[in-house]
Amino acid sequence: MSSSAPAPSSLPTMAPVGPGLSLSVIIIAGCLMAMISMGVRSSFGLFVDGSEDAINVTSGDFGLALGCQNLLWGLIGAYAASLVDRYGPMWVLIAGSAMYGLGMLGMLLLESTYWTFLLLGGLTGGGVAATGFSIVGISFSKLVTPEQRSWALGLGTAAASFGQLAIGLPAGMMLQQLGWEPAMVSLATLTFLIIPLSFAFAGVKGTAAAASSASQSGSNAEVWREVRAAFSNRSYVLLFFGFFVCGFHIAFVYIYLPKFLIDQGVQPQWLEGWGGIGAVALALVGLFNIIGAYTAGIIGRNIKKKNGLAFIYVARSVVMLAFILIPISTLTTLLFAAIMGILWLSTVPLTQGIIGSIFGIRYMTTLYAIVFISHQVGSFSATLLARAIEDLTGELTLMWFAAIIVGVLAAVVHWPIHERPAAQNTGPP
């Protein structure tokens, strides 16, 4: 996610928000937390292939547990955000960190499919929801002016994207050099670092910016009235279903790409010291995602955002089709990862921008959180379908074709969207 406004030349002047900590220190701590949370979560796909030998859970069940994790992230994320608004971010982040790490460690102690679903899928899923970039972004938004809010949100998202590179590569190396369980323990330990970092947010509840926002926010009845009105708007409904496909694509690639490459025999020796081709590919996705998301935010100011979304989904489908039709090699894999990285979260600023264009910013956070649930349902659906296809055929090629088809359908779904304010949505889009 990128900013639609230029980054501020200096951080805003405001009342103290913590025990002697400057705003810059708080933002650095928040970015580190977003990097850890999303970096660890993005590394889980590296562990799919060896799960049966390590904890007696098949790769299909392990992948489906990660799908449940994504689903819980979407469902719990909105609730976690409401707790941040009510109590401040510190305790939400501490609780999330504990859930995150304990779910991973508990899975190693209780080696069964049932406990993997309950702990890695459920408990860790709640931890991801409570420590992710959206929670950090909400916390940042309380500390800056409304004009700087997009910049702060974009900063948190960029940090999360960087985590996929900064943690994904070392995770792959640990997996090779230490083994499955020690690598998982190392990642779990890393998540507990969020606890001391969260103390940077001590005292962050009401600020001048937050008070200004609160004075403009409506009651619960008004919020739900706006939600009902949104679902009576065809463009919002189309956006809701379109974002399902984004989650479908992302979950399939980050969870199953490493295993798919192993199944295809793509294991170049010269990348072994870097954690293998799977780790390097996911790291490239994270690196180029920063570029893609920022670029999408800039382009979205100059073209119709729905056209940008349609292009992204079609481009994803074309790239995936080329990837599986051309003989898969190290070079084609790295090119695929770089291009998919550009298209990875570039949907986010455009989707948020359409919601803001149609409904304004007053209830934008709530309306986006609901659309994000569709995204995570898409993630879960991808893991469910991938498991079924792998059980049926023994490999994942058909899953690529499913991802290609839904990508084209998403482009079609976005075409009729109107971006004008809801009261003006008459006539051609």
JOPEZI-V33393 format. One record per pair of residues at least 12 apart in sequence whose ideal C-beta (glycine too) atoms are under 8 Angstrom apart, sorted by the first residue. I is the first residue (numbers start at 1). J is the second residue. D is the distance in Angstrom with one decimal. If there is no record, write none. Layout:
# JOPEZI-V33393
((I:J:D) (I:J:D))
This chain:
# JOPEZI-V33393
((1:153:6.0) (1:154:5.3) (1:157:3.9) (1:158:7.9) (1:293:5.5) (1:297:7.0) (1:345:6.5) (1:348:4.4) (1:349:5.0) (1:352:7.1) (2:154:4.7) (2:157:7.6) (2:158:7.7) (2:293:5.1) (2:294:4.0) (2:295:7.5) (2:296:6.6) (2:297:3.0) (2:298:6.9) (2:349:5.3) (3:150:4.5) (3:151:4.4) (3:153:7.6) (3:154:4.2) (3:294:8.0) (3:297:6.0) (4:150:5.2) (4:297:5.7) (4:300:7.0) (4:301:5.8) (4:349:7.1) (4:353:6.9) (5:147:6.3) (5:148:7.5) (5:150:5.3) (5:151:6.2) (6:151:7.6) (7:151:5.0) (8:144:7.9) (8:147:8.0) (8:148:5.2) (8:151:6.3) (11:23:5.0) (11:24:5.8) (11:27:7.6) (11:144:7.6) (12:143:7.8) (12:144:5.5) (12:145:5.4) (12:148:6.4) (14:143:6.8) (14:207:6.1) (14:208:5.9) (14:209:7.3) (15:207:6.7) (15:208:6.4) (16:203:7.7) (17:143:5.9) (17:203:5.9) (17:204:5.0) (17:207:6.0) (18:200:6.3) (18:201:6.9) (18:202:5.3) (18:203:4.9) (18:204:6.4) (19:202:5.9) (19:203:6.6) (21:200:5.7) (23:143:5.8) (23:144:7.9) (25:200:6.2) (26:143:6.7) (26:200:4.9) (26:201:6.5) (26:204:7.2) (27:140:6.4) (27:143:7.7) (27:152:7.4) (27:155:6.9) (29:197:4.7) (29:198:7.7) (29:200:3.7) (29:201:7.5) (30:136:4.4) (30:139:6.1) (30:140:6.1) (30:156:6.3) (30:159:7.7) (30:197:8.0) (30:200:7.3) (30:201:7.4) (31:136:7.4) (31:155:6.5) (31:156:6.5) (31:159:3.6) (32:159:7.3) (32:193:7.9) (32:197:5.6) (33:93:6.5) (33:131:6.2) (33:136:5.9) (33:194:5.0) (33:197:5.1) (33:198:6.9) (34:131:8.0) (34:132:7.1) (34:133:4.3) (34:136:4.5) (34:156:5.0) (34:157:7.7) (34:159:4.4) (34:160:4.3) (34:163:6.9) (35:159:4.8) (35:160:6.4) (35:162:5.7) (35:163:3.6) (35:166:6.3) (35:167:7.2) (36:131:7.8) (36:163:6.4) (36:167:7.1) (36:190:5.8) (36:191:6.3) (36:193:6.2) (36:194:5.9) (37:96:7.9) (37:100:7.2) (37:128:6.4) (37:131:4.1) (37:132:5.4) (37:133:7.3) (37:160:7.1) (37:163:7.3) (37:191:7.2) (37:194:6.8) (38:132:6.5) (38:133:6.0) (38:160:3.7) (38:161:7.3) (38:163:4.6) (38:164:6.6) (39:160:7.7) (39:162:7.9) (39:163:2.8) (39:164:5.8) (39:165:7.9) (39:166:6.0) (39:167:3.0) (39:168:6.4) (39:286:8.0) (40:100:7.5) (40:163:7.6) (40:167:6.0) (40:171:7.7) (40:187:4.9) (40:190:6.1) (40:191:5.7) (41:69:7.8) (41:128:5.3) (41:132:7.9) (42:163:7.0) (42:164:4.3) (42:167:7.4) (42:168:5.8) (42:254:5.7) (42:282:6.2) (42:286:6.7) (43:167:6.0) (43:168:5.2) (43:171:3.9) (43:172:7.7) (43:187:6.3) (43:279:7.9) (43:282:7.4) (44:66:5.4) (44:69:7.8) (44:254:7.9) (44:255:7.0) (45:66:7.5) (45:254:4.9) (45:255:4.4) (45:256:6.7) (45:257:6.6) (45:258:5.2) (45:259:7.6) (45:278:7.3) (45:282:6.6) (46:168:7.6) (46:171:6.0) (46:172:5.6) (46:175:5.7) (46:258:5.2) (46:275:7.5) (46:276:7.9) (46:278:5.7) (46:279:5.8) (46:282:7.3) (47:62:7.2) (47:175:7.1) (47:180:6.5) (47:183:7.6) (47:184:6.5) (48:62:5.4) (48:63:5.3) (48:66:7.6) (48:255:6.3) (48:256:6.8) (48:258:6.7) (48:259:4.9) (49:258:6.6) (49:259:4.6) (49:262:5.5) (50:175:7.7) (50:180:4.7) (51:116:8.0) (51:180:7.6) (53:180:7.2) (54:179:7.9) (54:180:3.7) (54:181:5.7) (54:184:8.0) (55:107:6.6) (55:108:6.6) (55:111:4.4) (55:116:6.8) (55:180:7.9) (55:181:7.7) (56:111:5.2) (56:112:6.9) (57:111:7.4) (57:112:7.3) (57:113:5.2) (57:116:4.9) (58:113:7.6) (59:259:6.2) (59:390:7.6) (60:386:7.8) (60:387:4.1) (60:390:5.6) (60:391:6.2) (61:113:4.9) (61:116:6.8) (61:117:7.6) (61:387:7.5) (62:116:6.5) (62:120:7.9) (63:255:5.3) (63:256:6.5) (63:383:5.1) (63:386:6.2) (63:387:6.1) (64:117:7.6) (64:121:8.0) (64:383:5.0) (64:384:6.3) (64:387:5.1) (65:116:4.9) (65:117:4.9) (65:120:5.0) (65:121:4.1) (66:120:7.2) (66:121:7.1) (66:251:7.6) (66:255:5.3) (66:383:6.2) (67:121:7.7) (67:251:6.5) (67:255:7.6) (67:379:6.2) (67:380:4.3) (67:381:7.8) (67:382:6.9) (67:383:2.8) (67:384:6.1) (68:117:6.0) (68:121:3.4) (68:122:6.8) (68:125:6.4) (68:380:6.6) (68:383:7.9) (69:120:6.4) (69:121:4.9) (69:122:7.8) (69:124:5.9) (69:125:3.8) (69:128:6.5) (70:125:7.2) (70:247:7.1) (70:251:5.7) (70:376:4.9) (70:379:3.6) (70:380:5.7) (70:383:7.5) (71:125:7.2) (71:376:5.4) (71:377:6.5) (71:379:6.9) (71:380:4.1) (72:121:6.9) (72:122:6.0) (72:125:3.0) (72:126:5.8) (72:128:7.7) (72:129:6.5) (73:125:5.5) (73:128:4.9) (73:129:4.6) (73:132:6.9) (73:376:5.7) (74:129:7.8) (74:372:5.8) (74:373:4.4) (74:374:8.0) (74:375:6.5) (74:376:2.7) (74:377:6.7) (74:379:7.7) (75:129:7.9) (75:373:6.4) (75:376:7.3) (76:125:7.0) (76:126:5.1) (76:129:4.0) (76:130:7.2) (77:129:4.3) (77:132:6.9) (77:134:6.1) (77:135:7.8) (77:369:6.6) (77:372:6.7) (77:376:7.9) (78:366:7.6) (78:369:4.2) (78:370:7.3) (78:372:7.8) (78:373:7.2) (79:129:8.0) (80:92:5.7) (80:96:7.1) (80:129:5.1) (80:130:4.5) (80:135:5.9) (81:134:6.7) (81:135:6.6) (81:138:5.5) (81:365:7.1) (81:369:6.4) (84:135:6.0) (84:138:5.3) (84:139:6.3) (85:138:7.4) (87:205:7.3) (88:201:6.7) (88:203:7.5) (88:204:5.3) (88:205:4.1) (89:135:6.5) (89:136:7.7) (89:138:7.3) (89:139:4.0) (89:198:7.3) (89:201:4.6) (89:204:6.0) (90:198:5.2) (90:199:6.7) (90:201:4.4) (90:202:5.4) (90:204:6.9) (92:130:5.3) (92:135:6.4) (93:130:6.7) (93:131:5.8) (93:135:6.9) (93:194:6.0) (93:195:7.8) (93:197:7.8) (93:198:3.8) (93:201:6.8) (94:194:7.8) (94:195:5.4) (94:198:5.2) (95:130:6.0) (96:126:7.1) (96:127:4.8) (96:128:7.7) (96:129:7.1) (96:130:2.6) (96:131:4.0) (96:135:7.4) (96:194:7.2) (97:127:6.7) (97:130:7.9) (97:131:5.9) (97:191:5.8) (97:192:6.0) (97:193:7.9) (97:194:3.7) (97:195:4.8) (97:198:6.9) (98:127:7.3) (98:192:7.7) (98:195:7.3) (99:123:5.1) (99:124:6.7) (99:126:4.9) (99:127:3.6) (99:130:6.7) (100:124:5.5) (100:127:2.8) (100:128:6.4) (100:130:7.9) (100:131:6.1) (100:188:7.8) (100:191:4.3) (100:194:7.4) (101:127:7.3) (101:188:4.5) (101:189:7.1) (101:191:4.2) (101:192:4.9) (102:119:7.8) (102:123:6.4) (102:188:8.0) (103:119:4.5) (103:120:5.7) (103:122:7.2) (103:123:3.4) (103:124:3.2) (103:125:7.7) (103:126:7.9) (103:127:6.1) (104:119:7.5) (104:120:6.5) (104:124:5.8) (104:184:6.0) (104:185:8.0) (104:187:6.7) (104:188:3.9) (104:191:7.2) (105:185:6.9) (105:188:5.0) (106:119:4.3) (106:123:6.9) (107:119:4.5) (107:120:4.7) (107:124:7.9) (107:184:7.9) (108:181:5.7) (108:184:6.2) (108:185:6.9) (127:191:7.1) (131:191:7.6) (131:194:5.5) (132:160:7.2) (133:156:4.7) (133:157:5.1) (133:159:7.1) (133:160:3.8) (134:156:8.0) (134:369:7.9) (134:372:7.7) (136:156:4.4) (136:159:7.7) (136:160:7.9) (137:152:6.7) (137:153:4.2) (137:156:4.2) (137:157:6.9) (138:365:7.3) (139:201:6.0) (139:204:6.4) (140:152:3.7) (140:153:6.8) (140:155:7.0) (140:156:5.9) (141:153:6.6) (141:209:7.3) (141:213:7.8) (142:204:6.3) (142:205:7.9) (142:206:8.0) (142:207:5.3) (142:209:6.0) (142:210:4.2) (142:213:7.8) (143:204:6.8) (143:207:5.9) (143:209:6.6) (144:209:6.0) (145:209:5.8) (146:209:6.9) (146:212:7.3) (146:213:7.5) (154:293:7.7) (154:294:7.4) (154:297:6.9) (154:349:7.8) (157:293:6.5) (157:345:7.0) (157:348:7.1) (158:290:5.4) (158:293:7.3) (158:294:7.5) (161:286:5.2) (161:287:7.9) (161:289:4.5) (161:290:4.8) (161:293:6.9) (161:344:8.0) (161:345:6.9) (162:286:6.7) (162:287:7.9) (162:290:6.6) (163:286:7.1) (164:282:6.3) (164:283:6.5) (164:285:6.5) (164:286:2.6) (164:287:7.8) (164:289:7.1) (165:283:4.5) (165:284:7.8) (165:286:4.3) (165:287:4.9) (167:187:7.6) (167:190:7.3) (168:275:7.8) (168:279:5.7) (168:282:4.8) (168:283:4.6) (168:286:6.3) (169:274:6.2) (169:275:5.5) (169:279:5.6) (169:280:6.9) (169:283:4.8) (170:275:7.4) (171:183:6.3) (171:186:7.9) (171:187:6.1) (171:275:6.9) (171:279:6.6) (172:274:6.9) (172:275:2.1) (172:276:5.5) (172:278:6.7) (172:279:2.4) (172:280:7.3) (173:273:7.4) (173:274:6.8) (173:275:4.4) (173:279:7.3) (174:186:5.5) (174:275:7.9) (175:275:6.6) (175:276:7.8) (175:279:7.6) (176:272:6.7) (176:275:6.1) (176:276:6.4) (216:362:6.3) (217:362:7.3) (218:362:7.3) (218:363:7.5) (223:363:6.1) (223:366:5.8) (226:359:7.2) (226:362:7.8) (226:363:4.6) (226:366:7.4) (226:367:7.3) (227:363:7.7) (227:366:6.7) (227:367:7.0) (227:370:6.6) (229:422:7.4) (230:359:6.4) (230:367:5.5) (230:370:7.7) (233:358:6.8) (233:422:5.6) (233:425:7.2) (234:416:7.3) (234:418:7.8) (234:425:8.0) (235:354:7.4) (235:358:6.0) (235:416:7.6) (235:417:4.4) (235:418:4.8) (235:419:7.5) (235:425:6.7) (236:355:7.4) (236:358:6.6) (236:359:7.7) (236:367:7.3) (236:371:7.9) (238:413:5.2) (238:414:6.6) (238:416:6.4) (238:417:5.3) (239:351:6.4) (239:354:5.9) (239:355:7.1) (239:371:6.1) (239:414:7.4) (239:417:6.3) (240:370:7.3) (240:371:5.3) (240:374:4.9) (241:374:6.7) (241:413:5.9) (242:309:6.8) (242:313:7.6) (242:351:8.0) (242:410:4.9) (242:413:4.7) (242:414:5.1) (243:347:7.2) (243:351:6.0) (243:371:5.1) (243:372:7.2) (243:374:4.9) (243:375:4.7) (243:378:7.2) (244:374:4.7) (244:375:6.7) (244:377:6.2) (244:378:3.8) (244:381:7.5) (244:410:8.0) (245:313:6.3) (245:378:6.1) (245:406:4.9) (245:407:6.2) (245:409:7.0) (245:410:3.8) (245:413:8.0) (246:313:7.9) (246:347:4.8) (246:351:7.9) (246:375:5.6) (246:378:6.7) (246:410:7.6) (247:374:7.2) (247:375:3.7) (247:376:5.6) (247:377:6.9) (247:378:3.2) (247:379:4.1) (247:381:8.0) (247:382:7.3) (248:378:4.0) (248:379:6.8) (248:381:6.0) (248:382:4.5) (248:403:6.6) (248:406:5.8) (249:316:5.8) (249:382:7.6) (249:403:5.7) (249:406:7.8) (249:407:6.7) (250:344:6.8) (250:345:8.0) (250:379:6.6) (251:378:7.2) (251:379:3.5) (251:380:7.5) (251:382:4.4) (251:383:6.0) (252:382:4.3) (252:383:7.7) (252:386:6.2) (252:399:6.3) (252:403:5.6) (253:285:7.3) (253:340:6.4) (254:282:6.2) (254:285:7.3) (255:382:7.8) (255:383:6.3) (255:386:7.6) (256:386:5.6) (256:396:5.9) (256:399:7.2) (257:278:6.4) (257:281:6.1) (257:282:7.0) (257:337:8.0) (258:276:7.5) (258:277:7.8) (258:278:2.8) (258:279:7.2) (258:281:7.4) (258:282:7.0) (259:278:7.6) (259:396:7.6) (260:395:7.9) (260:396:5.2) (261:277:5.3) (261:278:5.5) (261:281:7.2) (261:328:7.6) (261:333:6.3) (262:278:7.1) (263:395:5.7) (263:396:7.2) (264:328:5.1) (266:328:5.8) (266:329:6.7) (266:330:6.3) (266:333:6.0) (268:330:4.6) (271:330:7.1) (277:330:6.3) (277:333:6.0) (280:334:7.1) (280:337:7.7) (281:333:5.6) (281:334:6.7) (281:336:7.5) (281:337:4.0) (282:337:7.3) (284:334:6.3) (284:337:4.0) (284:338:5.2) (284:341:5.8) (285:337:5.1) (285:338:7.9) (285:340:5.7) (285:341:4.1) (285:344:5.8) (286:341:6.7) (287:338:8.0) (287:341:6.3) (288:337:7.6) (288:338:4.9) (288:339:7.6) (288:340:7.8) (288:341:2.8) (288:342:5.0) (288:344:7.4) (289:341:4.6) (289:342:7.4) (289:344:4.1) (289:345:5.4) (289:346:7.8) (291:341:7.5) (291:342:6.1) (292:341:6.2) (292:342:3.6) (292:343:6.0) (292:344:6.0) (292:345:7.1) (292:346:4.2) (293:344:7.5) (293:345:4.8) (293:346:5.3) (293:348:6.5) (293:349:6.5) (295:342:7.5) (295:346:7.0) (296:308:6.4) (296:312:7.6) (296:346:3.6) (296:347:7.5) (296:348:7.8) (296:349:5.3) (296:350:5.7) (297:349:4.0) (300:349:5.8) (300:350:5.0) (300:353:5.1) (304:419:6.1) (305:350:4.3) (305:351:7.8) (305:353:4.9) (305:354:5.0) (305:357:7.3) (305:419:6.1) (306:350:8.0) (306:354:6.5) (306:414:4.9) (306:415:6.9) (306:417:4.2) (306:419:6.2) (306:429:7.0) (308:346:7.9) (308:350:4.9) (309:347:6.0) (309:350:5.1) (309:351:6.9) (309:354:7.8) (309:410:7.8) (309:411:7.8) (309:414:4.7) (310:410:7.8) (310:411:4.2) (310:412:7.9) (310:414:4.6) (310:415:5.9) (311:411:7.6) (312:343:5.3) (312:346:5.7) (312:347:5.7) (312:350:7.6) (313:347:8.0) (313:407:4.7) (313:408:7.3) (313:410:4.0) (313:411:4.4) (313:414:7.2) (314:407:6.8) (314:408:6.6) (314:411:4.6) (315:339:8.0) (315:343:5.6) (316:340:7.0) (316:343:5.2) (316:403:7.8) (316:407:4.9) (317:403:7.6) (317:404:4.5) (317:405:7.8) (317:407:3.5) (317:408:5.3) (317:411:7.8) (319:336:6.4) (319:339:5.1) (319:340:6.2) (319:343:7.2) (320:336:8.0) (320:400:5.6) (320:403:5.7) (320:404:5.2) (320:407:7.3) (321:400:7.9) (321:404:5.3) (322:336:7.9) (323:336:4.6) (323:400:7.4) (324:397:6.4) (324:400:4.7) (324:401:7.8) (351:368:7.3) (351:371:6.6) (352:364:7.1) (352:368:5.5) (354:417:6.6) (354:419:5.7) (355:367:5.1) (355:368:5.6) (355:371:7.0) (357:419:4.6) (357:420:7.1) (357:421:7.1) (358:418:7.2) (358:419:6.6) (358:420:7.3) (358:421:6.3) (358:422:5.4) (358:425:7.5) (359:421:7.7) (359:422:6.2) (360:421:7.3) (382:399:7.9) (382:403:7.6) (385:399:6.6) (385:402:6.2) (386:399:5.0) (389:402:7.6) (415:429:7.4) (416:429:5.7) (417:429:6.1))
